[in-house]
């Protein structure tokens, strides 16, 4: 998910839309796992038991920069 696409017109992060997109993507991935065919029965059973699903995100650095959130650096 491109985090920059979840900025409102005022520049704030739209958590409601982000949560909705995450939920929608997980539901879509559940449908794919449920309807997929697998080369071996063991792989199918593991895919249904453990649900190897995950989402990624892009542009975290860009989002932090445009929101003015500096990196935390500990210099001793």
N, CA, C and O atoms as CSV, one atom per row, in Angstrom:
chain,resi,resn,atom,element,x,y,z
A,1,UNK,N,N,0.847,-1.178,0.000
A,1,UNK,CA,C,0.000,0.000,0.000
A,1,UNK,C,C,0.894,1.244,0.000
A,1,UNK,O,O,1.835,1.350,0.786
A,2,UNK,N,N,0.586,2.157,-0.877
A,2,UNK,CA,C,1.343,3.393,-0.973
A,2,UNK,C,C,0.829,4.369,0.088
A,2,UNK,O,O,-0.267,4.914,-0.042
A,3,UNK,N,N,1.614,4.582,1.117
A,3,UNK,CA,C,1.184,5.418,2.243
A,3,UNK,C,C,0.893,6.863,1.841
A,3,UNK,O,O,0.068,7.528,2.468
A,4,UNK,N,N,1.563,7.345,0.805
A,4,UNK,CA,C,1.329,8.727,0.365
A,4,UNK,C,C,-0.085,8.916,-0.188
A,4,UNK,O,O,-0.596,10.035,-0.198
A,5,UNK,N,N,-0.711,7.854,-0.639
A,5,UNK,CA,C,-2.073,7.949,-1.176
A,5,UNK,C,C,-3.116,8.112,-0.074
A,5,UNK,O,O,-4.287,8.351,-0.368
A,6,UNK,N,N,-2.716,7.988,1.171
A,6,UNK,CA,C,-3.658,8.093,2.285
A,6,UNK,C,C,-3.559,9.432,3.008
A,6,UNK,O,O,-3.967,9.552,4.163
A,7,UNK,N,N,-3.015,10.436,2.326
A,7,UNK,CA,C,-2.965,11.778,2.904
A,7,UNK,C,C,-4.220,12.536,2.503
A,7,UNK,O,O,-4.642,12.498,1.347
A,8,UNK,N,N,-4.813,13.228,3.476
A,8,UNK,CA,C,-5.970,14.093,3.199
A,8,UNK,C,C,-5.514,15.361,2.498
A,8,UNK,O,O,-4.317,15.602,2.344
A,9,UNK,N,N,-6.472,16.163,2.077
A,9,UNK,CA,C,-6.151,17.440,1.446
A,9,UNK,C,C,-5.404,18.360,2.403
A,9,UNK,O,O,-4.605,19.189,1.967
A,10,UNK,N,N,-5.655,18.222,3.704
A,10,UNK,CA,C,-4.960,19.062,4.681
A,10,UNK,C,C,-3.596,18.494,5.068
A,10,UNK,O,O,-2.909,19.074,5.909
A,11,UNK,N,N,-3.190,17.371,4.472
A,11,UNK,CA,C,-1.874,16.795,4.717
A,11,UNK,C,C,-1.818,15.753,5.811
A,11,UNK,O,O,-0.783,15.117,6.009
A,12,UNK,N,N,-2.928,15.567,6.533
A,12,UNK,CA,C,-2.960,14.569,7.608
A,12,UNK,C,C,-3.152,13.177,7.029
A,12,UNK,O,O,-3.689,13.012,5.934
A,13,UNK,N,N,-2.703,12.177,7.783
A,13,UNK,CA,C,-2.841,10.790,7.358
A,13,UNK,C,C,-4.260,10.323,7.644
A,13,UNK,O,O,-4.756,10.476,8.760
A,14,UNK,N,N,-4.910,9.757,6.640
A,14,UNK,CA,C,-6.297,9.299,6.742
A,14,UNK,C,C,-6.312,7.866,7.274
A,14,UNK,O,O,-6.270,6.909,6.501
A,15,UNK,N,N,-6.372,7.731,8.586
A,15,UNK,CA,C,-6.317,6.405,9.210
A,15,UNK,C,C,-7.552,5.571,8.883
A,15,UNK,O,O,-7.458,4.349,8.773
A,16,UNK,N,N,-8.687,6.204,8.727
A,16,UNK,CA,C,-9.910,5.466,8.405
A,16,UNK,C,C,-9.783,4.780,7.044
A,16,UNK,O,O,-10.093,3.596,6.914
A,17,UNK,N,N,-9.333,5.515,6.042
A,17,UNK,CA,C,-9.155,4.933,4.713
A,17,UNK,C,C,-8.058,3.879,4.706
A,17,UNK,O,O,-8.182,2.859,4.029
A,18,UNK,N,N,-6.986,4.117,5.455
A,18,UNK,CA,C,-5.897,3.148,5.524
A,18,UNK,C,C,-6.378,1.839,6.153
A,18,UNK,O,O,-6.076,0.758,5.646
A,19,UNK,N,N,-7.115,1.933,7.239
A,19,UNK,CA,C,-7.639,0.726,7.883
A,19,UNK,C,C,-8.601,-0.014,6.962
A,19,UNK,O,O,-8.587,-1.244,6.906
A,20,UNK,N,N,-9.432,0.727,6.242
A,20,UNK,CA,C,-10.365,0.115,5.295
A,20,UNK,C,C,-9.605,-0.626,4.188
A,20,UNK,O,O,-9.948,-1.757,3.843
A,21,UNK,N,N,-8.571,0.018,3.635
A,21,UNK,CA,C,-7.785,-0.602,2.563
A,21,UNK,C,C,-7.091,-1.870,3.063
A,21,UNK,O,O,-7.045,-2.871,2.347
A,22,UNK,N,N,-6.558,-1.837,4.269
A,22,UNK,CA,C,-5.907,-3.022,4.839
A,22,UNK,C,C,-6.911,-4.156,5.000
A,22,UNK,O,O,-6.635,-5.300,4.640
A,23,UNK,N,N,-8.053,-3.834,5.533
A,23,UNK,CA,C,-9.094,-4.851,5.734
A,23,UNK,C,C,-9.550,-5.445,4.395
A,23,UNK,O,O,-9.706,-6.660,4.271
A,24,UNK,N,N,-9.758,-4.594,3.415
A,24,UNK,CA,C,-10.188,-5.039,2.096
A,24,UNK,C,C,-9.140,-5.944,1.443
A,24,UNK,O,O,-9.486,-6.963,0.845
A,25,UNK,N,N,-7.881,-5.578,1.556
A,25,UNK,CA,C,-6.812,-6.386,0.960
A,25,UNK,C,C,-6.696,-7.748,1.647
A,25,UNK,O,O,-6.472,-8.755,0.976
A,26,UNK,N,N,-6.844,-7.793,2.961
A,26,UNK,CA,C,-6.784,-9.069,3.676
A,26,UNK,C,C,-7.953,-9.965,3.261
A,26,UNK,O,O,-7.774,-11.168,3.075
A,27,UNK,N,N,-9.133,-9.392,3.118
A,27,UNK,CA,C,-10.288,-10.174,2.659
A,27,UNK,C,C,-10.021,-10.726,1.261
A,27,UNK,O,O,-10.307,-11.892,0.991
A,28,UNK,N,N,-9.479,-9.901,0.376
A,28,UNK,CA,C,-9.168,-10.353,-0.983
A,28,UNK,C,C,-8.142,-11.482,-0.960
A,28,UNK,O,O,-8.272,-12.451,-1.708
A,29,UNK,N,N,-7.126,-11.367,-0.110
A,29,UNK,CA,C,-6.116,-12.426,-0.022
A,29,UNK,C,C,-6.704,-13.706,0.559
A,29,UNK,O,O,-6.324,-14.802,0.146
A,30,UNK,N,N,-7.622,-13.584,1.507
A,30,UNK,CA,C,-8.304,-14.763,2.057
A,30,UNK,C,C,-9.081,-15.493,0.957
A,30,UNK,O,O,-9.079,-16.722,0.898
A,31,UNK,N,N,-9.740,-14.728,0.095
A,31,UNK,CA,C,-10.491,-15.327,-1.010
A,31,UNK,C,C,-9.542,-16.063,-1.951
A,31,UNK,O,O,-9.846,-17.166,-2.406
A,32,UNK,N,N,-8.397,-15.457,-2.243
A,32,UNK,CA,C,-7.426,-16.084,-3.138
A,32,UNK,C,C,-6.908,-17.392,-2.541
A,32,UNK,O,O,-6.840,-18.404,-3.239
A,33,UNK,N,N,-6.541,-17.381,-1.253
A,33,UNK,CA,C,-6.040,-18.598,-0.603
A,33,UNK,C,C,-7.122,-19.670,-0.607
A,33,UNK,O,O,-6.839,-20.842,-0.855
A,34,UNK,N,N,-8.349,-19.273,-0.336
A,34,UNK,CA,C,-9.444,-20.236,-0.276
A,34,UNK,C,C,-9.784,-20.868,-1.610
A,34,UNK,O,O,-10.260,-22.002,-1.657
A,35,UNK,N,N,-9.544,-20.145,-2.698
A,35,UNK,CA,C,-9.922,-20.644,-4.026
A,35,UNK,C,C,-8.740,-21.104,-4.879
A,35,UNK,O,O,-8.918,-21.451,-6.047
A,36,UNK,N,N,-7.549,-21.107,-4.310
A,36,UNK,CA,C,-6.372,-21.508,-5.084
A,36,UNK,C,C,-6.242,-23.014,-5.169
A,36,UNK,O,O,-6.781,-23.754,-4.347
A,37,UNK,N,N,-5.521,-23.446,-6.176
A,37,UNK,CA,C,-5.179,-24.868,-6.275
A,37,UNK,C,C,-3.700,-25.008,-5.957
A,37,UNK,O,O,-2.903,-24.119,-6.258
A,38,UNK,N,N,-3.340,-26.123,-5.350
A,38,UNK,CA,C,-1.982,-26.340,-4.884
A,38,UNK,C,C,-1.443,-27.638,-5.477
A,38,UNK,O,O,-2.211,-28.564,-5.736
A,39,UNK,N,N,-0.126,-27.714,-5.694
A,39,UNK,CA,C,0.438,-28.902,-6.325
A,39,UNK,C,C,0.395,-30.152,-5.441
A,39,UNK,O,O,0.395,-31.275,-5.946
A,40,UNK,N,N,0.358,-29.950,-4.120
A,40,UNK,CA,C,0.322,-31.099,-3.197
A,40,UNK,C,C,-0.682,-30.827,-2.095
A,40,UNK,O,O,-0.919,-29.675,-1.731
A,41,UNK,N,N,-1.267,-31.881,-1.568
A,41,UNK,CA,C,-2.274,-31.752,-0.520
A,41,UNK,C,C,-1.693,-31.125,0.749
A,41,UNK,O,O,-2.374,-30.358,1.429
A,42,UNK,N,N,-0.428,-31.452,1.071
A,42,UNK,CA,C,0.208,-30.903,2.274
A,42,UNK,C,C,0.331,-29.381,2.196
A,42,UNK,O,O,0.143,-28.681,3.190
A,43,UNK,N,N,0.644,-28.889,1.019
A,43,UNK,CA,C,0.767,-27.438,0.824
A,43,UNK,C,C,-0.597,-26.780,0.982
A,43,UNK,O,O,-0.710,-25.716,1.590
A,44,UNK,N,N,-1.617,-27.401,0.446
A,44,UNK,CA,C,-2.976,-26.864,0.573
A,44,UNK,C,C,-3.403,-26.803,2.042
A,44,UNK,O,O,-3.943,-25.793,2.494
A,45,UNK,N,N,-3.159,-27.882,2.778
A,45,UNK,CA,C,-3.533,-27.929,4.196
A,45,UNK,C,C,-2.795,-26.834,4.965
A,45,UNK,O,O,-3.412,-26.120,5.755
A,46,UNK,N,N,-1.485,-26.690,4.747
A,46,UNK,CA,C,-0.719,-25.653,5.448
A,46,UNK,C,C,-1.196,-24.249,5.084
A,46,UNK,O,O,-1.255,-23.371,5.944
A,47,UNK,N,N,-1.532,-24.038,3.828
A,47,UNK,CA,C,-2.010,-22.714,3.407
A,47,UNK,C,C,-3.329,-22.366,4.074
A,47,UNK,O,O,-3.568,-21.204,4.403
A,48,UNK,N,N,-4.181,-23.349,4.278
A,48,UNK,CA,C,-5.469,-23.084,4.924
A,48,UNK,C,C,-5.318,-22.973,6.441
A,48,UNK,O,O,-6.038,-22.202,7.077
A,49,UNK,N,N,-4.398,-23.727,7.024
A,49,UNK,CA,C,-4.217,-23.678,8.480
A,49,UNK,C,C,-3.479,-22.422,8.930
A,49,UNK,O,O,-3.862,-21.796,9.919
A,50,UNK,N,N,-2.437,-22.056,8.219
A,50,UNK,CA,C,-1.558,-20.982,8.687
A,50,UNK,C,C,-1.752,-19.658,7.975
A,50,UNK,O,O,-1.208,-18.647,8.419
A,51,UNK,N,N,-2.504,-19.627,6.892
A,51,UNK,CA,C,-2.823,-18.404,6.159
A,51,UNK,C,C,-1.609,-17.482,5.993
A,51,UNK,O,O,-1.526,-16.455,6.668
A,52,UNK,N,N,-0.679,-17.826,5.116
A,52,UNK,CA,C,0.518,-16.992,4.934
A,52,UNK,C,C,0.193,-15.693,4.181
A,52,UNK,O,O,0.556,-15.533,3.016
A,53,UNK,N,N,-0.485,-14.785,4.855
A,53,UNK,CA,C,-0.896,-13.523,4.243
A,53,UNK,C,C,-0.097,-12.377,4.831
A,53,UNK,O,O,0.321,-12.437,5.987
A,54,UNK,N,N,0.115,-11.356,4.060
A,54,UNK,CA,C,0.789,-10.175,4.579
A,54,UNK,C,C,0.675,-9.017,3.605
A,54,UNK,O,O,0.569,-9.207,2.393
A,55,UNK,N,N,0.699,-7.830,4.153
A,55,UNK,CA,C,0.654,-6.611,3.343
A,55,UNK,C,C,1.979,-5.870,3.496
A,55,UNK,O,O,2.644,-5.962,4.528
A,56,UNK,N,N,2.337,-5.154,2.475
A,56,UNK,CA,C,3.514,-4.306,2.537
A,56,UNK,C,C,3.111,-2.863,2.317
A,56,UNK,O,O,1.984,-2.578,1.910
A,57,UNK,N,N,4.027,-1.960,2.585
A,57,UNK,CA,C,3.730,-0.557,2.338
A,57,UNK,C,C,4.927,0.102,1.671
A,57,UNK,O,O,6.060,-0.363,1.785
A,58,UNK,N,N,4.652,1.182,0.980
A,58,UNK,CA,C,5.676,1.934,0.265
A,58,UNK,C,C,5.598,3.394,0.673
A,58,UNK,O,O,4.555,3.868,1.121
A,59,UNK,N,N,6.688,4.089,0.520
A,59,UNK,CA,C,6.788,5.538,0.738
A,59,UNK,C,C,6.662,5.961,2.190
A,59,UNK,O,O,6.172,7.055,2.470
A,60,UNK,N,N,7.094,5.122,3.118
A,60,UNK,CA,C,7.090,5.530,4.526
A,60,UNK,C,C,7.996,6.739,4.725
A,60,UNK,O,O,7.621,7.686,5.417
A,61,UNK,N,N,9.180,6.716,4.129
A,61,UNK,CA,C,10.105,7.843,4.264
A,61,UNK,C,C,9.520,9.129,3.717
A,61,UNK,O,O,9.646,10.187,4.335
A,62,UNK,N,N,8.880,9.044,2.560
A,62,UNK,CA,C,8.251,10.231,1.963
A,62,UNK,C,C,7.146,10.775,2.850
A,62,UNK,O,O,7.026,11.986,3.030
A,63,UNK,N,N,6.338,9.880,3.404
A,63,UNK,CA,C,5.249,10.309,4.273
A,63,UNK,C,C,5.792,11.027,5.505
A,63,UNK,O,O,5.280,12.077,5.894
A,64,UNK,N,N,6.818,10.467,6.111
A,64,UNK,CA,C,7.406,11.101,7.297
A,64,UNK,C,C,7.985,12.464,6.957
A,64,UNK,O,O,7.862,13.404,7.743
A,65,UNK,N,N,8.618,12.582,5.789
A,65,UNK,CA,C,9.205,13.872,5.401
A,65,UNK,C,C,8.143,14.939,5.177
A,65,UNK,O,O,8.269,16.054,5.684
A,66,UNK,N,N,7.088,14.606,4.416
A,66,UNK,CA,C,6.076,15.625,4.133
A,66,UNK,C,C,5.267,15.986,5.374
A,66,UNK,O,O,4.700,17.076,5.452
A,67,UNK,N,N,5.211,15.068,6.349
A,67,UNK,CA,C,4.505,15.367,7.593
A,67,UNK,C,C,5.408,16.072,8.602
A,67,UNK,O,O,4.960,16.470,9.677
A,68,UNK,N,N,6.687,16.222,8.245
A,68,UNK,CA,C,7.621,16.940,9.109
A,68,UNK,C,C,8.047,16.148,10.331
A,68,UNK,O,O,8.378,16.731,11.363
A,69,UNK,N,N,8.043,14.838,10.229
A,69,UNK,CA,C,8.446,13.990,11.352
A,69,UNK,C,C,9.907,13.621,11.149
A,69,UNK,O,O,10.219,12.857,10.236
A,70,UNK,N,N,10.813,14.143,11.974
A,70,UNK,CA,C,12.240,13.875,11.787
A,70,UNK,C,C,12.622,12.473,12.283
A,70,UNK,O,O,11.931,11.888,13.118
A,71,UNK,N,N,13.724,11.951,11.758
A,71,UNK,CA,C,14.191,10.655,12.260
A,71,UNK,C,C,14.722,10.823,13.680
A,71,UNK,O,O,15.215,11.885,14.062
A,72,UNK,N,N,14.608,9.749,14.444
A,72,UNK,CA,C,15.171,9.778,15.802
A,72,UNK,C,C,16.586,9.256,15.728
A,72,UNK,O,O,16.820,8.112,15.340
A,73,UNK,N,N,17.520,10.094,16.099
A,73,UNK,CA,C,18.926,9.720,16.053
A,73,UNK,C,C,19.506,9.924,17.446
A,73,UNK,O,O,19.403,11.010,18.017
A,74,UNK,N,N,20.113,8.883,17.986
A,74,UNK,CA,C,20.764,8.986,19.294
A,74,UNK,C,C,22.259,9.104,19.075
A,74,UNK,O,O,22.915,8.154,18.649
A,75,UNK,N,N,22.787,10.273,19.369
A,75,UNK,CA,C,24.231,10.501,19.258
A,75,UNK,C,C,24.744,10.747,20.672
A,75,UNK,O,O,24.336,11.680,21.363
A,76,UNK,N,N,25.639,9.884,21.058
A,76,UNK,CA,C,26.188,10.015,22.432
A,76,UNK,C,C,27.627,10.407,22.392
A,76,UNK,O,O,28.253,10.563,23.440
